[in-house]
Amino acid sequence: MSLKIYNTLSGQKEDFVPVKENNVNIYVCGPTVYDYSHIGHARSVVVFDTVVRYFRFIGYNVTYVRNFTDVDDKIIKRANESKMTSEEVSLKFIDEFTKDMTALNALKPDYEPKATEHINEIVELVQDLIEKGYAYEVEGDVYFRVEKFKDYGKLSGRSLEDMKAGARIEIDERKESPFDFALWKSAKPGEPYWETPFGKGRPGWHIECSAMSSKYLGQSFDIHGGGKDLIFPHHENEIAQSEAAHGTSFANYWMHNGFVRIDHEKMSKSLNNFLTIKDTLKSWHPEVVRFFLLSKHYRSPIDFTDDSLKEAETSLDRIYSLFERTGEIKSDSKNQEHSKFWNEFMEAMNDDFNTAKAIGTIFEGVREANRIIDSGENLEKAHSIADEIVKMGNCLGILLLSADDYFRGKPSKGGEKISPEEIEALIEERKTARKNKDFKRADEIRDNLAQMGVVLEDKPDKTIWKFA
């Protein structure tokens, strides 16, 4: 079965055909680094990290680029508020973003370019557009002539005529058209700037991605990705300026992930429902968060609620509980044949990276393996299915831990926090109490641990624990 990708540009699923055989070049728009990363950032990163993992899994050589916008109005505002430089603000939040994404098992991209490190490439691209008549200077600002690019609107499906009819745009008399957008912005007092042939200033938002993607991936490449909120105007403008400058198609496939909603409402600071990854990971294991973000098809919206996170946690617990069972099964099987679950998993992923269906297939395998163990009929087959489930999970960036490490790594949801060392000490005290027939103290320890979210399970040779 060939790999199919839903292409926003055509509005349909298409067979994936790379520009260069056996190679995939992917550019994904990264964050503007002025604040802590939120769960919307997490979804985009996890989605495209999974896409990259799957391409590599099926044998492609992948070059993955994700940028940082490190000069922007929001960064300058935060710098002024915090008495920091724009560079200090951006470096701080790049570091925080990296920590968050590492916690979510996101692979580091091959390149993570910053806008401020590619000013020369940006200026050259702006100059090229001026020379070709697609851009013009006004008092140190440079604007793109939208109406000169005949295909404008082909990604978003918007036409200039319709936009003009319903326009509520603040008129800038200096622009030839209200729809023209900034390629370069002249410097205001106190802002960072660079010296250019058109004066002191800084790049506009859209131009940086065109310059950086062409540097690392070429003027025409395979996949460009980001959130649905970027389709217009950001990605539409990228296409216009890139294709106007280079005279060739920009990206062949455009992928966009759906929005994250908080308790069925759009996530927004104004609604006070803004969830950072940092805070979310205080309550939920990183694999639970990643599992949840992959539990819906990437193009669909997803509702982030405590109930949905609890459901994801319960589901992940079931998989790791199977690994606890199969970990006690000795297996010398050299069977290389894939099960039906494996084939169904691959079919789901080949159908526009349908992780929701792929996860459903994993649970079919979990049910079958547990049924086999319960019946005692063919324990090696159960072990083989569990091994395949691990490989499927690794392809999704989950199931990377031992069952023991997963359960012990879950944040306690009890009131009082307790360290693993303290838990082990209490288990030893309980063991001694039981040996001395002090069952009251032994039960007291178990109950106290339970109140802190720690569950004990007595085995014939030891007591194991995990967070509930």
Secondary structure in CASP SS format (residue, H / E / C, confidence):
PFRMAT SS
TARGET T0000
AUTHOR 0000-0000-0000
METHOD secondary structure of the structure
MODEL  1
M C 1.00
S C 1.00
L C 1.00
K E 1.00
I E 1.00
Y E 1.00
N E 1.00
T C 1.00
L C 1.00
S C 1.00
G C 1.00
Q E 1.00
K E 1.00
E E 1.00
D E 1.00
F C 1.00
V C 1.00
P C 1.00
V C 1.00
K C 1.00
E C 1.00
N C 1.00
N E 1.00
V E 1.00
N E 1.00
I E 1.00
Y E 1.00
V E 1.00
C C 1.00
G C 1.00
P C 1.00
T E 1.00
V C 1.00
Y C 1.00
D C 1.00
Y C 1.00
S C 1.00
H E 1.00
I H 1.00
G H 1.00
H H 1.00
A H 1.00
R H 1.00
S H 1.00
V H 1.00
V H 1.00
V H 1.00
F H 1.00
D H 1.00
T H 1.00
V H 1.00
V H 1.00
R H 1.00
Y H 1.00
F H 1.00
R H 1.00
F H 1.00
I C 1.00
G C 1.00
Y C 1.00
N E 1.00
V E 1.00
T E 1.00
Y E 1.00
V E 1.00
R E 1.00
N C 1.00
F E 1.00
T E 1.00
D C 1.00
V C 1.00
D C 1.00
D H 1.00
K H 1.00
I H 1.00
I H 1.00
K H 1.00
R H 1.00
A H 1.00
N H 1.00
E H 1.00
S H 1.00
K C 1.00
M C 1.00
T C 1.00
S H 1.00
E H 1.00
E H 1.00
V H 1.00
S H 1.00
L H 1.00
K H 1.00
F H 1.00
I H 1.00
D H 1.00
E H 1.00
F H 1.00
T H 1.00
K H 1.00
D H 1.00
M H 1.00
T H 1.00
A H 1.00
L C 1.00
N C 1.00
A C 1.00
L C 1.00
K C 1.00
P C 1.00
D C 1.00
Y E 1.00
E C 1.00
P C 1.00
K E 1.00
A H 1.00
T H 1.00
E H 1.00
H C 1.00
I H 1.00
N H 1.00
E H 1.00
I H 1.00
V H 1.00
E H 1.00
L H 1.00
V H 1.00
Q H 1.00
D H 1.00
L H 1.00
I H 1.00
E H 1.00
K C 1.00
G C 1.00
Y C 1.00
A E 1.00
Y E 1.00
E E 1.00
V E 1.00
E C 1.00
G C 1.00
D E 1.00
V E 1.00
Y E 1.00
F E 1.00
R C 1.00
V H 1.00
E H 1.00
K H 1.00
F C 1.00
K C 1.00
D C 1.00
Y C 1.00
G C 1.00
K C 1.00
L C 1.00
S C 1.00
G C 1.00
R C 1.00
S C 1.00
L H 1.00
E H 1.00
D H 1.00
M H 1.00
K H 1.00
A H 1.00
G C 1.00
A C 1.00
R C 1.00
I C 1.00
E C 1.00
I C 1.00
D C 1.00
E C 1.00
R C 1.00
K C 1.00
E C 1.00
S C 1.00
P C 1.00
F C 1.00
D C 1.00
F E 1.00
A E 1.00
L E 1.00
W E 1.00
K E 1.00
S E 1.00
A C 1.00
K C 1.00
P C 1.00
G C 1.00
E C 1.00
P C 1.00
Y C 1.00
W E 1.00
E C 1.00
T C 1.00
P C 1.00
F C 1.00
G C 1.00
K C 1.00
G E 1.00
R E 1.00
P E 1.00
G C 1.00
W H 1.00
H H 1.00
I H 1.00
E H 1.00
C H 1.00
S H 1.00
A H 1.00
M H 1.00
S H 1.00
S H 1.00
K H 1.00
Y H 1.00
L H 1.00
G C 1.00
Q C 1.00
S C 1.00
F E 1.00
D E 1.00
I E 1.00
H E 1.00
G E 1.00
G E 1.00
G E 1.00
K H 1.00
D H 1.00
L H 1.00
I H 1.00
F H 1.00
P H 1.00
H H 1.00
H H 1.00
E H 1.00
N H 1.00
E H 1.00
I H 1.00
A H 1.00
Q H 1.00
S H 1.00
E H 1.00
A H 1.00
A H 1.00
H H 1.00
G C 1.00
T C 1.00
S C 1.00
F C 1.00
A E 1.00
N E 1.00
Y E 1.00
W E 1.00
M E 1.00
H E 1.00
N E 1.00
G C 1.00
F C 1.00
V E 1.00
R E 1.00
I E 1.00
D C 1.00
H C 1.00
E E 1.00
K E 1.00
M C 1.00
S C 1.00
K C 1.00
S C 1.00
L C 1.00
N C 1.00
N C 1.00
F C 1.00
L C 1.00
T E 1.00
I H 1.00
K H 1.00
D H 1.00
T H 1.00
L H 1.00
K H 1.00
S H 1.00
W C 1.00
H C 1.00
P H 1.00
E H 1.00
V H 1.00
V H 1.00
R H 1.00
F H 1.00
F H 1.00
L H 1.00
L H 1.00
S C 1.00
K C 1.00
H C 1.00
Y C 1.00
R C 1.00
S C 1.00
P C 1.00
I E 1.00
D E 1.00
F E 1.00
T C 1.00
D H 1.00
D H 1.00
S H 1.00
L H 1.00
K H 1.00
E H 1.00
A H 1.00
E H 1.00
T H 1.00
S H 1.00
L H 1.00
D H 1.00
R H 1.00
I H 1.00
Y H 1.00
S H 1.00
L H 1.00
F H 1.00
E H 1.00
R H 1.00
T H 1.00
G C 1.00
E C 1.00
I C 1.00
K C 1.00
S C 1.00
D C 1.00
S C 1.00
K C 1.00
N C 1.00
Q C 1.00
E C 1.00
H C 1.00
S C 1.00
K H 1.00
F H 1.00
W H 1.00
N H 1.00
E H 1.00
F H 1.00
M H 1.00
E H 1.00
A H 1.00
M H 1.00
N H 1.00
D E 1.00
D C 1.00
F C 1.00
N C 1.00
T H 1.00
A H 1.00
K H 1.00
A H 1.00
I H 1.00
G H 1.00
T H 1.00
I H 1.00
F H 1.00
E H 1.00
G H 1.00
V H 1.00
R H 1.00
E H 1.00
A H 1.00
N H 1.00
R H 1.00
I H 1.00
I H 1.00
D H 1.00
S H 1.00
G C 1.00
E C 1.00
N C 1.00
L H 1.00
E H 1.00
K H 1.00
A H 1.00
H H 1.00
S H 1.00
I H 1.00
A H 1.00
D H 1.00
E H 1.00
I H 1.00
V H 1.00
K H 1.00
M H 1.00
G H 1.00
N H 1.00
C H 1.00
L H 1.00
G C 1.00
I C 1.00
L C 1.00
L C 1.00
L C 1.00
S C 1.00
A H 1.00
D H 1.00
D H 1.00
Y H 1.00
F H 1.00
R H 1.00
G H 1.00
K C 1.00
P C 1.00
S C 1.00
K C 1.00
G C 1.00
G C 1.00
E C 1.00
K C 1.00
I C 1.00
S C 1.00
P H 1.00
E H 1.00
E H 1.00
I H 1.00
E H 1.00
A H 1.00
L H 1.00
I H 1.00
E H 1.00
E H 1.00
R H 1.00
K H 1.00
T H 1.00
A H 1.00
R H 1.00
K H 1.00
N C 1.00
K C 1.00
D C 1.00
F H 1.00
K H 1.00
R H 1.00
A H 1.00
D H 1.00
E H 1.00
I H 1.00
R H 1.00
D H 1.00
N H 1.00
L H 1.00
A H 1.00
Q H 1.00
M C 1.00
G C 1.00
V E 1.00
V E 1.00
L E 1.00
E E 1.00
D E 1.00
K C 1.00
P C 1.00
D C 1.00
K C 1.00
T E 1.00
I E 1.00
W E 1.00
K E 1.00
F E 1.00
A C 1.00
END
